[in-house]
C-alpha cells in the first residue's frame, strides 16, 4: 500500500468540504437552550436587554437625625475628655486662615478653633475665607487646647 503525504491545507479543505456537503444534505437539529442558573433564555434574533440600573448609593447614606455631635466652636472648646473619648463634631462656619502645615483657624458665630485637615480630605475643594462650609470630624486634645480633626468637608447650604 502506498502512503501519500497530504498537506495540512489540503486536509483542512477536504474536511471543510465534507462538513458543508453533510450539512446541506442532513438537517441540523438544535436542542432548545438549557438555562444555566438564573440566566434568562433569549429567543433567537433578539438581544438580551441590560438589567435595570442599580440604585446609586448615596455617598452620605446612613442615619439622618439627631446626634450627640458638638455643633459649635464654644462647645468644642469646652469638651471634657474625662467624660468623652474623641466626641464627634459637626461645625458650620468659615476657615479664616492657614496656620501652616495642615492646620487652619476655623470660625463660627460662637468662637474660633484650630482644625486639622489632611490633603486627602479636601478632594479638590477650593474655598476662601468667605466660603461657608460644614466640617465633620472629632474633637481632639492637642497639648493644652482642643482641636478638630476633620474627616469631611462640605459646602454649607
TORFIRO-489134 format. One record per atom (N, C-alpha, C): residue number from 0; atom name; x, y, z. Coordinates in pm, 1 decimal. Layout:
<atoms>
(atom NUM 'CA' (X Y Z))
...
</atoms>
This chain:
<atoms>
(atom 0 'N' (84.6 -116.7 0.0))
(atom 0 'CA' (0.0 0.0 0.0))
(atom 0 'C' (88.7 122.3 0.0))
(atom 1 'N' (54.1 215.7 -82.6))
(atom 1 'CA' (135.1 336.0 -99.0))
(atom 1 'C' (84.8 445.9 -4.7))
(atom 2 'N' (179.8 501.4 71.2))
(atom 2 'CA' (143.9 611.6 160.4))
(atom 2 'C' (162.0 742.5 85.9))
(atom 3 'N' (62.9 829.4 101.5))
(atom 3 'CA' (73.9 960.9 37.7))
(atom 3 'C' (76.2 1066.5 146.0))
(atom 4 'N' (148.8 1168.9 120.7))
(atom 4 'CA' (154.6 1280.8 214.1))
(atom 4 'C' (56.2 1387.4 168.0))
(atom 5 'N' (-29.7 1425.5 258.0))
(atom 5 'CA' (-122.3 1534.9 228.6))
(atom 5 'C' (-77.3 1657.4 307.7))
(atom 6 'N' (-87.6 1769.6 244.3))
(atom 6 'CA' (-53.3 1892.0 317.1))
(atom 6 'C' (-166.4 1925.7 413.3))
(atom 7 'N' (-134.3 2000.3 509.7))
(atom 7 'CA' (-232.1 2038.5 610.1))
(atom 7 'C' (-345.6 2118.1 547.7))
(atom 8 'N' (-314.6 2204.1 453.7))
(atom 8 'CA' (-416.5 2285.1 386.5))
(atom 8 'C' (-512.7 2196.9 308.5))
(atom 9 'N' (-461.5 2095.2 239.2))
(atom 9 'CA' (-546.8 2004.7 163.0))
(atom 9 'C' (-635.8 1926.4 258.1))
(atom 10 'N' (-580.3 1881.9 370.6))
(atom 10 'CA' (-657.1 1808.8 469.4))
(atom 10 'C' (-772.3 1894.4 524.4))
(atom 11 'N' (-743.6 2017.8 559.6))
(atom 11 'CA' (-848.2 2107.4 609.6))
(atom 11 'C' (-954.5 2134.2 503.9))
(atom 12 'N' (-911.3 2152.8 381.5))
(atom 12 'CA' (-1006.6 2179.4 273.4))
(atom 12 'C' (-1099.1 2060.4 252.6))
(atom 13 'N' (-1046.0 1939.5 262.7))
(atom 13 'CA' (-1130.9 1822.3 242.7))
(atom 13 'C' (-1228.9 1805.6 359.2))
(atom 14 'N' (-1186.1 1834.3 481.2))
(atom 14 'CA' (-1276.6 1825.3 596.0))
(atom 14 'C' (-1386.4 1929.9 583.8))
(atom 15 'N' (-1348.9 2052.9 546.0))
(atom 15 'CA' (-1447.4 2160.8 532.3))
(atom 15 'C' (-1548.9 2126.0 423.8))
(atom 16 'N' (-1503.3 2074.8 311.2))
(atom 16 'CA' (-1593.3 2039.1 201.4))
(atom 16 'C' (-1688.0 1927.5 244.7))
(atom 17 'N' (-1640.0 1831.9 321.0))
(atom 17 'CA' (-1723.6 1722.4 368.6))
(atom 17 'C' (-1830.6 1774.6 463.1))
(atom 18 'N' (-1791.8 1862.8 555.9))
(atom 18 'CA' (-1888.5 1918.5 650.6))
(atom 18 'C' (-1994.5 2001.5 580.8))
(atom 19 'N' (-1953.6 2079.6 482.3))
(atom 19 'CA' (-2050.5 2161.2 409.3))
(atom 19 'C' (-2146.8 2070.3 336.1))
(atom 20 'N' (-2092.8 1965.0 272.7))
(atom 20 'CA' (-2178.4 1874.0 197.7))
(atom 20 'C' (-2275.1 1801.9 291.0))
(atom 21 'N' (-2228.1 1757.5 406.9))
(atom 21 'CA' (-2314.0 1686.8 501.5))
(atom 21 'C' (-2420.1 1780.7 554.3))
(atom 22 'N' (-2384.0 1906.6 587.2))
(atom 22 'CA' (-2482.8 1998.3 642.2))
(atom 22 'C' (-2587.0 2036.2 538.2))
(atom 23 'N' (-2554.0 2028.8 407.2))
(atom 23 'CA' (-2653.2 2057.4 303.3))
(atom 23 'C' (-2749.9 1941.0 286.4))
(atom 24 'N' (-2703.4 1820.0 316.6))
(atom 24 'CA' (-2786.5 1702.5 298.4))
(atom 24 'C' (-2871.5 1675.6 420.9))
(atom 25 'N' (-2809.9 1681.3 538.5))
(atom 25 'CA' (-2880.0 1646.7 661.8))
(atom 25 'C' (-2924.8 1774.1 733.5))
(atom 26 'N' (-3048.0 1777.9 779.9))
(atom 26 'CA' (-3091.2 1895.9 855.3))
(atom 26 'C' (-3017.7 1902.9 989.9))
(atom 27 'N' (-2989.5 2021.5 1030.7))
(atom 27 'CA' (-2921.4 2042.6 1157.1))
(atom 27 'C' (-3026.6 2049.7 1268.1))
(atom 28 'N' (-3012.1 1965.1 1366.2))
(atom 28 'CA' (-3106.3 1961.4 1477.5))
(atom 28 'C' (-3042.1 2033.7 1594.6))
(atom 29 'N' (-3114.6 2131.2 1646.5))
(atom 29 'CA' (-3062.0 2202.5 1762.9))
(atom 29 'C' (-3156.2 2178.3 1879.3))
(atom 30 'N' (-3098.8 2153.2 1991.6))
(atom 30 'CA' (-3177.1 2134.7 2113.3))
(atom 30 'C' (-3219.0 2271.9 2165.9))
(atom 31 'N' (-3332.7 2276.9 2235.9))
(atom 31 'CA' (-3368.9 2404.9 2296.8))
(atom 31 'C' (-3262.5 2443.9 2398.8))
(atom 32 'N' (-3242.9 2574.6 2418.1))
(atom 32 'CA' (-3138.9 2617.4 2512.3))
(atom 32 'C' (-3171.4 2571.5 2653.6))
(atom 33 'N' (-3068.7 2537.6 2723.9))
(atom 33 'CA' (-3082.9 2494.3 2862.3))
(atom 33 'C' (-3041.1 2611.0 2950.7))
(atom 34 'N' (-3133.1 2657.9 3037.7))
(atom 34 'CA' (-3094.3 2770.8 3122.9))
(atom 34 'C' (-2987.2 2727.9 3223.0))
(atom 35 'N' (-2895.1 2818.6 3246.1))
(atom 35 'CA' (-2788.5 2794.7 3342.0))
(atom 35 'C' (-2810.7 2890.7 3457.5))
(atom 36 'N' (-2836.4 2837.2 3572.9))
(atom 36 'CA' (-2860.0 2923.1 3689.5))
(atom 36 'C' (-2982.2 3009.2 3667.0))
(atom 37 'N' (-2967.4 3139.6 3689.6))
(atom 37 'CA' (-3076.9 3233.6 3670.1))
(atom 37 'C' (-3065.0 3307.9 3538.4))
(atom 38 'N' (-2979.2 3259.0 3447.1))
(atom 38 'CA' (-2958.9 3328.2 3320.5))
(atom 38 'C' (-3086.9 3321.1 3237.3))
(atom 39 'N' (-3128.8 3432.5 3180.1))
(atom 39 'CA' (-3251.2 3432.2 3101.0))
(atom 39 'C' (-3229.4 3364.4 2966.5))
(atom 40 'N' (-3336.6 3306.6 2911.6))
(atom 40 'CA' (-3330.6 3247.9 2778.0))
(atom 40 'C' (-3375.6 3356.1 2681.0))
(atom 41 'N' (-3290.8 3387.1 2584.0))
(atom 41 'CA' (-3321.0 3491.5 2487.0))
(atom 41 'C' (-3360.4 3424.6 2356.6))
(atom 42 'N' (-3481.4 3452.5 2303.7))
(atom 42 'CA' (-3521.9 3393.7 2176.0))
(atom 42 'C' (-3425.2 3433.4 2064.7))
(atom 43 'N' (-3412.6 3345.7 1966.3))
(atom 43 'CA' (-3319.7 3369.7 1856.7))
(atom 43 'C' (-3358.1 3498.2 1784.5))
(atom 44 'N' (-3259.7 3576.3 1750.3))
(atom 44 'CA' (-3281.5 3700.7 1678.6))
(atom 44 'C' (-3305.2 3819.6 1769.9))
(atom 45 'N' (-3319.7 3796.1 1898.0))
(atom 45 'CA' (-3338.6 3906.4 1990.8))
(atom 45 'C' (-3213.8 3924.0 2075.2))
(atom 46 'N' (-3195.9 4044.2 2125.4))
(atom 46 'CA' (-3079.1 4071.9 2208.5))
(atom 46 'C' (-3120.5 4074.4 2354.0))
(atom 47 'N' (-3029.7 4036.4 2437.3))
(atom 47 'CA' (-3051.9 4041.2 2581.3))
(atom 47 'C' (-3055.0 4187.4 2624.0))
(atom 48 'N' (-3161.4 4226.6 2692.7))
(atom 48 'CA' (-3173.3 4364.2 2739.7))
(atom 48 'C' (-3089.8 4380.8 2866.0))
(atom 49 'N' (-3022.1 4495.1 2880.1))
(atom 49 'CA' (-2943.1 4515.0 3002.4))
(atom 49 'C' (-3035.7 4523.7 3122.7))
(atom 50 'N' (-2986.8 4482.1 3236.7))
(atom 50 'CA' (-3070.3 4488.9 3356.4))
(atom 50 'C' (-3095.2 4635.0 3393.6))
(atom 51 'N' (-3202.3 4661.9 3467.2))
(atom 51 'CA' (-3224.3 4799.7 3511.2))
(atom 51 'C' (-3108.9 4842.7 3599.6))
(atom 52 'N' (-3074.3 4970.7 3595.3))
(atom 52 'CA' (-2959.3 5015.3 3675.7))
(atom 52 'C' (-2987.8 5000.2 3824.6))
(atom 53 'N' (-2881.8 4965.5 3897.3))
(atom 53 'CA' (-2894.9 4957.5 4042.2))
(atom 53 'C' (-2911.3 5098.9 4095.9))
(atom 54 'N' (-2985.3 5114.2 4202.5))
(atom 54 'CA' (-2993.3 5248.0 4261.7))
(atom 54 'C' (-2853.9 5290.6 4305.7))
(atom 55 'N' (-2817.9 5411.1 4271.2))
(atom 55 'CA' (-2686.0 5461.2 4307.0))
(atom 55 'C' (-2681.8 5486.9 4456.6))
(atom 56 'N' (-2575.1 5439.4 4522.4))
(atom 56 'CA' (-2568.8 5461.2 4667.2))
(atom 56 'C' (-2552.1 5608.9 4698.5))
(atom 57 'N' (-2615.8 5653.6 4802.2))
(atom 57 'CA' (-2599.0 5789.6 4848.8))
(atom 57 'C' (-2466.8 5793.1 4924.2))
(atom 58 'N' (-2374.4 5875.4 4876.7))
(atom 58 'CA' (-2241.5 5877.3 4937.1))
(atom 58 'C' (-2246.6 5921.7 5083.3))
(atom 59 'N' (-2354.3 5990.4 5120.5))
(atom 59 'CA' (-2368.2 6033.1 5259.3))
(atom 59 'C' (-2478.3 5952.2 5327.3))
(atom 60 'N' (-2500.0 5830.4 5279.3))
(atom 60 'CA' (-2609.4 5748.7 5331.1))
(atom 60 'C' (-2590.5 5711.7 5476.8))
(atom 61 'N' (-2696.6 5671.2 5537.9))
(atom 61 'CA' (-2692.6 5631.2 5677.1))
(atom 61 'C' (-2803.2 5699.6 5754.2))
(atom 62 'N' (-2789.4 5703.5 5883.6))
(atom 62 'CA' (-2890.8 5763.0 5970.4))
(atom 62 'C' (-2893.9 5914.3 5952.9))
(atom 63 'N' (-3013.2 5969.0 5942.6))
(atom 63 'CA' (-3031.0 6113.4 5935.9))
(atom 63 'C' (-3119.7 6152.0 6053.5))
(atom 64 'N' (-3066.0 6226.4 6143.7))
(atom 64 'CA' (-3143.5 6266.0 6261.2))
(atom 64 'C' (-3053.1 6323.0 6367.9))
(atom 65 'N' (-3105.1 6337.5 6487.3))
(atom 65 'CA' (-3025.8 6398.2 6594.3))
(atom 65 'C' (-2903.8 6313.7 6630.2))
(atom 66 'N' (-2795.6 6381.2 6663.5))
(atom 66 'CA' (-2672.9 6312.7 6704.9))
(atom 66 'C' (-2620.6 6377.2 6832.9))
(atom 67 'N' (-2518.2 6319.8 6887.9))
(atom 67 'CA' (-2451.6 6377.9 7004.6))
(atom 67 'C' (-2332.0 6461.5 6963.0))
(atom 68 'N' (-2324.4 6497.6 6835.3))
(atom 68 'CA' (-2209.6 6572.2 6786.0))
(atom 68 'C' (-2207.2 6713.8 6844.3))
(atom 69 'N' (-2087.7 6762.2 6866.8))
(atom 69 'CA' (-2066.6 6900.1 6907.7))
(atom 69 'C' (-2096.1 6987.2 6786.4))
(atom 70 'N' (-2177.5 7092.3 6802.7))
(atom 70 'CA' (-2219.2 7171.4 6685.8))
(atom 70 'C' (-2171.1 7315.3 6688.6))
(atom 71 'N' (-2103.2 7357.5 6794.3))
(atom 71 'CA' (-2049.3 7494.0 6798.4))
(atom 71 'C' (-1904.2 7489.7 6844.4))
(atom 72 'N' (-1830.4 7593.9 6806.2))
(atom 72 'CA' (-1691.1 7604.5 6848.6))
(atom 72 'C' (-1684.8 7617.2 7000.9))
(atom 73 'N' (-1776.9 7692.9 7058.7))
(atom 73 'CA' (-1778.1 7710.4 7204.6))
(atom 73 'C' (-1787.4 7575.1 7275.5))
(atom 74 'N' (-1877.2 7488.5 7227.4))
(atom 74 'CA' (-1891.4 7355.6 7288.0))
(atom 74 'C' (-1766.6 7270.1 7266.2))
(atom 75 'N' (-1706.0 7281.5 7148.4))
(atom 75 'CA' (-1585.2 7202.9 7119.1))
(atom 75 'C' (-1469.8 7242.8 7209.2))
(atom 76 'N' (-1459.9 7371.7 7242.0))
(atom 76 'CA' (-1352.6 7418.5 7330.1))
(atom 76 'C' (-1373.9 7375.3 7474.5))
(atom 77 'N' (-1499.5 7344.0 7510.7))
(atom 77 'CA' (-1530.2 7307.1 7649.4))
(atom 77 'C' (-1543.7 7156.6 7671.2))
(atom 78 'N' (-1512.7 7075.4 7569.3))
(atom 78 'CA' (-1526.0 6929.8 7584.9))
(atom 78 'C' (-1433.9 6881.0 7696.0))
(atom 79 'N' (-1489.6 6799.2 7783.7))
(atom 79 'CA' (-1413.9 6740.1 7893.3))
(atom 79 'C' (-1377.2 6597.7 7850.4))
(atom 80 'N' (-1248.1 6571.0 7829.5))
(atom 80 'CA' (-1205.5 6440.4 7779.5))
(atom 80 'C' (-1210.0 6331.0 7886.2))
(atom 81 'N' (-1240.4 6367.1 8010.5))
(atom 81 'CA' (-1259.8 6264.3 8111.8))
(atom 81 'C' (-1394.4 6194.7 8091.8))
(atom 82 'N' (-1489.4 6267.0 8030.2))
(atom 82 'CA' (-1622.6 6210.7 8005.9))
(atom 82 'C' (-1639.0 6155.6 7864.5))
(atom 83 'N' (-1561.9 6206.7 7768.6))
(atom 83 'CA' (-1577.7 6167.5 7628.7))
(atom 83 'C' (-1443.9 6126.0 7570.1))
(atom 84 'N' (-1448.1 6033.4 7475.7))
(atom 84 'CA' (-1328.7 5993.8 7402.8))
(atom 84 'C' (-1347.0 6035.6 7257.8))
(atom 85 'N' (-1283.6 6143.7 7216.2))
(atom 85 'CA' (-1292.9 6197.3 7080.7))
(atom 85 'C' (-1438.3 6214.4 7035.2))
(atom 86 'N' (-1513.3 6305.0 7098.2))
(atom 86 'CA' (-1652.1 6324.5 7056.3))
(atom 86 'C' (-1661.0 6377.0 6913.3))
(atom 87 'N' (-1770.7 6344.2 6846.8))
(atom 87 'CA' (-1792.2 6389.0 6709.9))
(atom 87 'C' (-1820.3 6538.1 6706.6))
(atom 88 'N' (-1782.7 6600.7 6595.5))
(atom 88 'CA' (-1807.8 6743.7 6577.0))
(atom 88 'C' (-1867.7 6765.9 6439.1))
(atom 89 'N' (-1965.5 6854.5 6432.8))
(atom 89 'CA' (-2027.2 6896.4 6306.2))
(atom 89 'C' (-2044.8 7047.2 6316.3))
(atom 90 'N' (-1949.3 7120.3 6258.5))
(atom 90 'CA' (-1945.2 7265.8 6273.4))
(atom 90 'C' (-1966.9 7333.9 6138.5))
(atom 91 'N' (-2043.0 7442.6 6140.2))
(atom 91 'CA' (-2065.8 7521.3 6018.8))
(atom 91 'C' (-2009.1 7660.4 6042.2))
(atom 92 'N' (-1925.2 7704.5 5948.2))
(atom 92 'CA' (-1862.5 7835.7 5960.7))
(atom 92 'C' (-1764.6 7858.8 5847.8))
(atom 93 'N' (-1653.8 7925.9 5880.3))
(atom 93 'CA' (-1555.6 7965.9 5778.6))
(atom 93 'C' (-1414.2 7932.9 5825.7))
(atom 94 'N' (-1329.2 7895.3 5731.0))
(atom 94 'CA' (-1186.3 7885.0 5761.9))
(atom 94 'C' (-1129.3 8023.9 5738.2))
(atom 95 'N' (-1073.9 8082.5 5843.4))
(atom 95 'CA' (-1028.3 8221.0 5838.7))
(atom 95 'C' (-888.1 8231.2 5780.5))
(atom 96 'N' (-797.9 8139.0 5822.5))
(atom 96 'CA' (-660.8 8146.2 5771.4))
(atom 96 'C' (-589.5 8013.8 5791.6))
(atom 97 'N' (-480.1 7998.0 5716.7))
(atom 97 'CA' (-393.0 7881.2 5731.4))
(atom 97 'C' (-292.9 7911.3 5841.3))
(atom 98 'N' (-268.1 7810.9 5924.4))
(atom 98 'CA' (-171.1 7828.3 6031.8))
(atom 98 'C' (-43.7 7749.4 6003.6))
(atom 99 'N' (-28.8 7702.1 5880.7))
(atom 99 'CA' (88.7 7626.1 5841.8))
(atom 99 'C' (62.9 7476.8 5849.0))
(atom 100 'N' (123.6 7404.1 5758.6))
(atom 100 'CA' (103.4 7259.2 5754.3))
(atom 100 'C' (-40.6 7228.1 5719.6))
(atom 101 'N' (-101.5 7142.9 5798.7))
(atom 101 'CA' (-240.6 7107.5 5772.5))
(atom 101 'C' (-334.7 7163.3 5879.8))
(atom 102 'N' (-292.8 7271.9 5945.7))
(atom 102 'CA' (-375.1 7334.3 6049.4))
(atom 102 'C' (-429.6 7468.2 6000.0))
(atom 103 'N' (-557.5 7491.9 6034.0))
(atom 103 'CA' (-627.5 7612.3 5989.9))
(atom 103 'C' (-707.6 7667.6 6106.6))
(atom 104 'N' (-737.8 7797.7 6102.5))
(atom 104 'CA' (-821.0 7860.4 6203.9))
(atom 104 'C' (-964.1 7865.4 6150.6))
(atom 105 'N' (-1054.7 7802.8 6223.7))
(atom 105 'CA' (-1195.9 7793.3 6185.2))
(atom 105 'C' (-1277.4 7885.0 6276.2))
(atom 106 'N' (-1377.7 7954.0 6216.7))
(atom 106 'CA' (-1460.4 8046.6 6293.6))
(atom 106 'C' (-1607.9 8017.8 6269.2))
(atom 107 'N' (-1684.2 8021.7 6377.9))
(atom 107 'CA' (-1830.6 8020.5 6367.2))
(atom 107 'C' (-1880.3 8133.3 6457.7))
(atom 108 'N' (-2010.4 8157.8 6467.6))
(atom 108 'CA' (-2059.0 8270.4 6548.8))
(atom 108 'C' (-2022.3 8263.4 6697.3))
(atom 109 'N' (-1982.0 8145.1 6747.3))
(atom 109 'CA' (-1952.4 8132.4 6890.6))
(atom 109 'C' (-1803.8 8140.0 6923.6))
(atom 110 'N' (-1715.7 8141.3 6823.2))
(atom 110 'CA' (-1573.5 8149.9 6852.7))
(atom 110 'C' (-1485.4 8094.3 6741.7))
(atom 111 'N' (-1357.9 8073.2 6778.4))
(atom 111 'CA' (-1257.4 8022.8 6683.4))
(atom 111 'C' (-1188.3 7900.6 6743.2))
(atom 112 'N' (-1149.1 7807.4 6653.3))
(atom 112 'CA' (-1079.7 7686.9 6696.6))
(atom 112 'C' (-986.1 7642.2 6584.5))
(atom 113 'N' (-878.7 7576.0 6621.4))
(atom 113 'CA' (-786.3 7520.9 6521.7))
(atom 113 'C' (-844.3 7389.4 6470.2))
(atom 114 'N' (-841.0 7374.0 6337.6))
(atom 114 'CA' (-884.8 7248.6 6275.3))
(atom 114 'C' (-767.7 7189.5 6198.3))
(atom 115 'N' (-762.0 7058.3 6196.6))
(atom 115 'CA' (-655.4 6987.3 6125.7))
(atom 115 'C' (-718.0 6915.2 6006.6))
(atom 116 'N' (-671.4 6951.0 5884.5))
(atom 116 'CA' (-730.2 6896.0 5761.6))
(atom 116 'C' (-619.2 6837.5 5675.6))
(atom 117 'N' (-617.9 6705.3 5660.4))
(atom 117 'CA' (-519.0 6639.8 5574.5))
(atom 117 'C' (-551.4 6666.7 5428.0))
(atom 118 'N' (-451.2 6653.0 5341.5))
(atom 118 'CA' (-468.1 6681.2 5197.8))
(atom 118 'C' (-581.2 6601.5 5135.0))
(atom 119 'N' (-594.0 6474.8 5168.6))
(atom 119 'CA' (-694.8 6389.7 5103.6))
(atom 119 'C' (-837.7 6431.4 5136.8))
(atom 120 'N' (-855.9 6505.2 5245.1))
(atom 120 'CA' (-989.3 6548.3 5287.5))
(atom 120 'C' (-1044.5 6656.3 5194.5))
(atom 121 'N' (-957.6 6736.8 5135.9))
(atom 121 'CA' (-1003.4 6847.9 5051.5))
(atom 121 'C' (-1076.2 6799.6 4926.5))
(atom 122 'N' (-1035.0 6685.9 4867.8))
(atom 122 'CA' (-1097.2 6628.6 4747.9))
(atom 122 'C' (-1119.5 6732.3 4637.3))
(atom 123 'N' (-1023.3 6819.4 4616.2))
(atom 123 'CA' (-1030.9 6917.4 4508.8))
(atom 123 'C' (-1113.3 7040.5 4541.4))
(atom 124 'N' (-1165.9 7051.7 4660.0))
(atom 124 'CA' (-1248.6 7165.7 4700.2))
(atom 124 'C' (-1159.5 7285.5 4727.2))
(atom 125 'N' (-1190.5 7398.2 4664.7))
(atom 125 'CA' (-1116.9 7522.4 4687.9))
(atom 125 'C' (-1210.5 7619.2 4759.1))
(atom 126 'N' (-1166.1 7669.2 4872.7))
(atom 126 'CA' (-1250.7 7761.7 4948.6))
(atom 126 'C' (-1171.5 7886.5 4984.2))
(atom 127 'N' (-1242.7 7991.5 5018.2))
(atom 127 'CA' (-1183.5 8117.8 5062.1))
(atom 127 'C' (-1238.7 8147.8 5201.4))
(atom 128 'N' (-1188.6 8251.7 5268.5))
(atom 128 'CA' (-1244.2 8286.9 5399.7))
(atom 128 'C' (-1393.3 8325.0 5394.0))
(atom 129 'N' (-1443.2 8360.0 5276.1))
(atom 129 'CA' (-1585.0 8395.2 5262.7))
(atom 129 'C' (-1673.3 8272.9 5238.0))
(atom 130 'N' (-1614.6 8157.9 5206.2))
(atom 130 'CA' (-1691.4 8037.5 5175.2))
(atom 130 'C' (-1742.1 7973.1 5303.7))
(atom 131 'N' (-1872.9 7956.0 5311.5))
(atom 131 'CA' (-1932.1 7891.4 5429.7))
(atom 131 'C' (-1928.0 7740.6 5409.5))
(atom 132 'N' (-1871.9 7670.4 5507.1))
(atom 132 'CA' (-1855.7 7525.4 5495.8))
(atom 132 'C' (-1908.8 7456.1 5620.6))
(atom 133 'N' (-1930.2 7326.5 5608.4))
(atom 133 'CA' (-1960.0 7241.3 5723.4))
(atom 133 'C' (-1848.1 7138.9 5732.3))
(atom 134 'N' (-1788.5 7127.7 5850.0))
(atom 134 'CA' (-1682.6 7028.6 5869.4))
(atom 134 'C' (-1734.0 6921.5 5965.1))
(atom 135 'N' (-1692.1 6799.0 5937.0))
(atom 135 'CA' (-1729.2 6684.5 6019.8))
(atom 135 'C' (-1600.0 6620.8 6068.1))
(atom 136 'N' (-1592.5 6590.2 6194.4))
(atom 136 'CA' (-1470.6 6529.2 6246.9))
(atom 136 'C' (-1485.2 6493.0 6392.9))
(atom 137 'N' (-1371.2 6495.9 6462.3))
(atom 137 'CA' (-1365.6 6461.0 6603.5))
(atom 137 'C' (-1293.5 6570.7 6679.4))
(atom 138 'N' (-1335.3 6593.2 6802.2))
(atom 138 'CA' (-1264.7 6687.1 6888.8))
(atom 138 'C' (-1147.5 6611.0 6950.5))
(atom 139 'N' (-1028.0 6664.9 6933.0))
(atom 139 'CA' (-907.0 6603.5 6989.4))
(atom 139 'C' (-841.0 6700.7 7085.5))
(atom 140 'N' (-759.8 6644.9 7172.3))
(atom 140 'CA' (-681.3 6725.5 7264.5))
(atom 140 'C' (-542.8 6742.6 7204.5))
(atom 141 'N' (-499.0 6868.5 7188.7))
(atom 141 'CA' (-366.8 6896.0 7131.9))
(atom 141 'C' (-291.1 6981.3 7233.6))
(atom 142 'N' (-204.7 6919.4 7309.8))
(atom 142 'CA' (-132.7 6984.2 7420.2))
(atom 142 'C' (-234.0 7043.2 7517.2))
(atom 143 'N' (-250.9 7174.4 7518.7))
(atom 143 'CA' (-339.5 7234.2 7618.9))
(atom 143 'C' (-471.9 7282.8 7559.3))
(atom 144 'N' (-490.7 7268.7 7428.7))
(atom 144 'CA' (-613.7 7319.0 7366.2))
(atom 144 'C' (-682.4 7208.0 7287.8))
(atom 145 'N' (-812.2 7221.3 7269.1))
(atom 145 'CA' (-887.0 7127.1 7186.5))
(atom 145 'C' (-877.8 7169.5 7040.4))
(atom 146 'N' (-869.1 7071.7 6951.3))
(atom 146 'CA' (-870.6 7098.0 6807.8))
(atom 146 'C' (-971.1 7003.1 6743.9))
(atom 147 'N' (-1005.9 7029.6 6618.4))
(atom 147 'CA' (-1096.3 6943.2 6544.1))
(atom 147 'C' (-1014.5 6868.2 6440.0))
(atom 148 'N' (-1017.7 6735.5 6444.9))
(atom 148 'CA' (-956.0 6650.6 6343.2))
(atom 148 'C' (-1063.6 6626.7 6237.0))
(atom 149 'N' (-1051.7 6697.2 6124.6))
(atom 149 'CA' (-1156.9 6697.5 6022.1))
(atom 149 'C' (-1149.8 6570.3 5938.4))
(atom 150 'N' (-1264.9 6506.8 5920.8))
(atom 150 'CA' (-1277.6 6385.8 5839.4))
(atom 150 'C' (-1346.2 6413.6 5706.4))
(atom 151 'N' (-1428.4 6518.4 5700.4))
(atom 151 'CA' (-1500.8 6551.2 5576.7))
(atom 151 'C' (-1535.8 6699.8 5576.4))
(atom 152 'N' (-1533.7 6758.3 5454.8))
(atom 152 'CA' (-1570.1 6899.0 5437.9))
(atom 152 'C' (-1678.2 6905.6 5330.7))
(atom 153 'N' (-1778.4 6990.1 5352.9))
(atom 153 'CA' (-1882.6 7014.7 5252.0))
(atom 153 'C' (-1912.6 7163.4 5247.4))
(atom 154 'N' (-1956.8 7209.4 5131.4))
(atom 154 'CA' (-2006.5 7345.9 5123.8))
(atom 154 'C' (-2136.9 7352.9 5200.9))
(atom 155 'N' (-2153.3 7454.7 5284.6))
(atom 155 'CA' (-2274.9 7468.1 5364.7))
(atom 155 'C' (-2387.7 7520.1 5277.0))
(atom 156 'N' (-2506.2 7478.9 5309.3))
(atom 156 'CA' (-2623.6 7524.3 5233.7))
(atom 156 'C' (-2674.8 7655.3 5286.1))
</atoms>
